[in-house]
């Protein structure tokens, strides 16, 4: 069983890296053109996939980086939305403060 794992693990890694490379847009590949990465992955079937996963693709930073939200957030939980409401209240005096002064 362990002998099979020695061959199956690099093969699975190569297949994963190959499919990942094919699905990656050309503008997100680093250092080499996409076709060169495909050849590296397929020709060097142990080292190529590892190099692709480490240095071949622009990876997204978890959380979107720089504190930016990349997922949808409910308006009552979104601090940017709540801040915009406060800014609108400051721009429009008298709104929501009760009856207007005569």
Beta strands, then each sheet from edge to edge (+ up, - down):
end
